[in-house]
Amino acid sequence: MARIGRCWMAVFGLTLTTAACGSSDVSVEGTDVTPITRAESPDNEFTPVELEATVDNLVAELNKSSLEPMQMVVLLKELSGFFEPITTGANRAMGELEVTGNVLGPTDQSDDPTTSQDLQNQQLKQAVADGAAGIGVSPFDAANAAAIDEAVANGVHVVTLDTDLAASKRSLFIGTINRTAGATAANTLLAALPEPPGTVMIHGNVGPEWVDGYDRTQGAVEVLANAGYTPLVTQAIFFGDNEAFDVDWMKSQIETANPPVTGFLGLFNISYRCVLAADAAGIPDVPIVAYDFDPKTVDYMRQGRILATHTQRQYYEGYLVPYILYGIKTIGLDATKQILAPLVDEQNRVNIGIDVVPADKIDAYNAFLDTIGSIQ
């Protein structure tokens, strides 16, 4: 049976409608099967070679099987900002697979988290009702677990991305493994630090309530402590007009640190504030390593103030989801996991990894992002 022609769109606003392909998109018994063909991988130093090879292996196995039509949907917290490259990747993968699929999400997150959770639960129910055989979802929190479990109970394959709900009945999580990511960032900083003893200020997350932020922070803490340094975690403050307060608080901690602060590690998109805190405390030459690709972070990298940053592979996060959903439906979960094994841990999490971008590689990294159509 030939595969169904593709039909997708990015849905803006709070729509719950699943797009339908026209009547010309029909499968015909006895026709030749069109094999799955991926876009050529970019030849760049930042291309994730193992990840690309793993997808190629999955495609090779899928092409040996009976390729069938499939309907799927990817539900995101929002379609702009951080999630824009995820949308690009998911749409491209659905096009290569020639499946019927949508990427759904609001253009902006609601200020009321309950509204966002309720919307996503409605989207999950609607996707099941509209006949989706696979759903990728970036859940808000445990409030979305019951809707995921209900979809699975109705025979729909569900994977999570960006944020995991391990207690739900999702099959796999696709995204950054935050403890590993924090450890990677800490190891990048280690290469620039003077010999211990010394305090390393971590602009991170102190409370376990935000699991992803806490795990990333603890991964960094463990590496630095094992290397003989004293980690000092200061809470990154995201909401409101708080930059001055955030910097002043870091400054006060720097001034009382014992042993003295010999390095900074920022773990979120506001990492550039480590530069402001170092200046405020009168230690501008202390090495600083950051996270994410905020324009202010990039500016400080070009000035030589931030040595390197670490970016999440949002494009690949979105790109993997349709391929994994199609694999689960076509060759089964176990066979799909076996192919993904180089990337999968014991908690059924597919680790997409992170990119380490030194300050002298900004232009090269931007060129790589251009080749995959990913704006960060």
N, C-alpha and C positions, 0 to 999 in steps of 0.2 A: 504494500500500500504506500502510495506517495505521501510525503508530508504535506501538511496544510500550509498555504501561503501565509506569510507573516502579516500582522496588523497590530500596531501598537501606537500609543500616544502617552505623553506625560500629561497628567491631569492636574490642573491648577485649581485652587480654591478647595472647597470642602465637598466636592462631588463624590458620590458613591457609585456612579454609573460605570459599568464595565463596557468597553467598546466592543462592538461586534463586527466581524469581518463581513464583507459583502457576499452575495450569493455566488460569486465567481470563485470564491475560495473553497473549493470542494476537493475531496480526494477521490481518485478513480482507481478501482481495483485493476490490477494487472499492469499498471504503469511502472516504469523504472523508478527506483528509489534514488532521489538526489542525495548524495552524501553530504554530510555537514562539512562546510569549509570555513575555517577561521580566517580573519584578517591577519596579514603577516605581522609577526612580532617586530617591534622597533629594535634596531641595532644600536643600543645605547648602554652605557655603563650602569645606568640605573634600572634597566630592564630586569625584573625579578625572574631569573632564569629557571629556578626550580619550580616556581609557580606556573610559569608558562609551559614548562615541560609536562607538568602534572595535568594541565588542561588538555594538552595535545594527546596525552595517553588516554584520557577519558574520551576524547573525540574518536580516537582510533577504535576503542572498544565499542562505542555507540554505533559507529559505522559498520560494525560486523553484525549488528542486531537489526531487528525489524523496526525501522524508524516510523513512528506513528504521529498523528496530530496531537497537540497538547495545548491546553489553555492554562495560563498561569497569571499571577498578579504579584507585584512587589509593592508592599505598603511601607512608606517611609514616614518619619516624624514630620518632615517637611521636604519641599523640593528645592529650596534655595540654599545658599551658603554651603556648609559642610556637605550637604547631601546632593549637591548638584553633580559632582563627578560620579557619585553612586548611580544617579539617574542615567547619566551618559553610558556607563558601563553596562547597566542592566538592559537598556534599550539596544545597545549594540549586540549583546549576546543573544537576545530574543530574535533580532534580525538574522543572525547567523544560523540560529536553530530553526528559523521559519515557524515559530510558534505564534499562537494568538496570545498577546500579553499586554498588560498595562503597568505603568508605574504610577501609583496613586499617593497623594499626600497634599496637605494644605500648603499654600505659599508661605505661610508664617505659622509658627506655633502659637497657640492660644496662651494668654496669660493665666488662664485657669487650667491647671493640669487635668482636672476631672473632665473638662470638655474634650481635651485632646485624647484622653484614654477612652472616653465613650465613643468618640468618632472612630477611633481605630477598631474598637470592638464591633461597631456597625459595619465597617469596611470588611472585616474578617467574615462576618455573617453573610454579607452581600456577595462576597467572592465565592463562598461555598454555594449559595443559592444560584449564582450565575453559571456554575459548572466548572469552576477552576479545579484542576487536578493537582496544582501545586501553588503554594503561597510562600513568599519570602516576606518577613516582617521585621521591622525595627521597633521593638516594643518599648513602651514608656517605662513600665514597671510591672509588678506582680498583678496589677489590676487587669492586665491583658492576658494573663495565663489561662483563665477559664475559657475565653473565646478561642485561643489557640487549641486547647484540649478538645473543644467541641468540634473544631474543624477536622482535627485528626480522627475523632470518633466517627466523623462522616466520610472517612476514607481519603481525606485530602492530605498530601504530604506537605509538611510545614518546616521551614528552616528559619532561624533568626539571624539577623545581621546587625552590626554596630553595637547593639546591646543584647545580652543574652538573657534568657529565662530558662536556666538549666532545670528548674523544678517543673517546668511544663513538659508536654509530650512532644516537643519539637524533635526533629530527627538529628539536626546538626546546627551548630552556630558557625557563622562565617564572619571573621573580622580580626581585629587586633587582640592579641592576648596581652592584657595590660601589665601583668607582672613581668613578663618577658620584655615588653617594650620599655618599662622602667629600668630594668637591668641593662638593656642595651644602651640607653641614654647615659646611665651612670658609667658604663665602661668607656664610652666616648670621652666623658669628662676626665676619667682617671688618667688618660694619656697626657693630659695637660696640667695635672696637679703637681705641686711640689711634694716631696716625700712627707709622709705623716710624721708626727701628729698634726692635725689641723681639723677645723670644723668646716663641713660643707653644708651650706644652706640650700635646702630643697624647697622650692616654691611649689608645694604639692597639696595633698589633701590629708587631713589628720583624722577624720572620722570614718568609720567603716560603713556608715549609712549609704554613702555613695560608693558602691562596690568598685566600679571601674577606676575611679580616681584613687581610691585607697589602695587597690592592688598595684596600680602603676607606681604609686609612691613607695609602697613596701618593697617592690622589686628593686628600686633604686637604693633604698635604705640598706637592704641586705648586702648589695655589692659594695657599697662604700664602707660599711661597718667591717665587712670581711677583709677589706684592703687596709684597715687600720685607721680610718678617719672617723670623726664624730659627726654623724648626720644630725642636722637640726632642721626639722620640718616646720615650715611656716605655712599657714593656711592661705591658699590663693582665694581672693575674694572677687567674685565674678559680677555680682549684681549691683546696680545703682552706680552713682557717681563716686566711686570708691578708690580710684587709683592713688590719690594722695595719701589716703589712710593706709592703704596696702603698703605703699613705699615707706611711710613713716614707721609702721609696725616692723617691717623688715630691718629698717635702720636701727631701731631700738634693740632688736635681737642681735644684730651684728655687733653693736657696741658692748654687749654684755657676754658675748660668746667666749668660752674658754675650753679649749685653745682657740686662738683667733681664726676667723673665717679665711679660708684659703681658696675657696671656689664656690660657684653658684650652679645649681641645676634647676631649670624651670621645666615643668612637666605638662604645661597646658598652653593654650593659644596666647595667654597674656604673659608668656615667659620674658618678653622684653622688659618687664618691670624690674627684673634682676639688675639690669644695667642702671636704671634710675636709683635703685637702692644702693648699689655699689658706689655710685657717684655721691649720693647723700651721705654715706658713711665714710667717704674719703679714701676708698680703696678701689680706684677705677681700673687698676691693672690686674685685678683678680680674674682668673679664667672663668668664663661663663658659657654654658651649653644650654640650648633651648629645645623647645618642642613646638611643632606645628609651623605653619608658613605664613603667619600674620605679616602684613606689610611692614609694620614697625620692627618686627624681628628681622626681616630681610634687610631693612635699612641699616640696622645695627650690625648685621653681618657684613654688609658692604663697607662699613666704617672700621671693621676689625674688632668690634667690641664683643660680638658673640662669635664663638669659634665654629659652631656647627649647630644644626637643628635636626629634628627627627619628625618625619611626616608620615601620616597614615596613608595607606594605599586605598583611598576611597573608590577610585575607578575600578580597581580589581575586586574590591568587595562587592560592588554591584555586578560586575561582569561574571563572577563565579556563581552567583545565586541561580540564574536561569539554567546554567549548565548542570549544576548539582541537582536542581529540581527535575530536570529532564532525565538525568542519569538515574535518579531514584525511581522514577516512573518506568523507565525503559529497561534497565538491567537490574534494578532492585537496590535497596539501601546497602546491603552487605557488599555487593560487588562494587558499588560506587565508593564506599568507604575504603575498600581494598586499594583501589586506584589512587585515592586521595591520601593514603596512609602516610606519605612523607610529610604531610601538612597537618594531620589529625592527632590530637592528644587523647589521653584516657577519658576525658570528659566530653568527647565527641565535639570538639571545637576545631574548626579549620583555621589555622593560623596563616593569615595573609602576610604577616611580617610588617616591618616599617622601613622607610628609606632614611639613611643617614646622609645628610647633606652638609658637607664642609663649606665654610664661608667662601672658598675660592671656586666652588662648583655651582654657584647659584644659577649662572647662565646655562650651564650644561643641564641642570635639572629642569629649568624652565623649557629648554628645548625638548627634553624627554616628555614633559607634560603636554607640549604642543602636539607631539606625534600621536598621542593617544586621545587627544581632544579633552584633556582634563584640566580645568582651571581651578587652582587652589589659592 
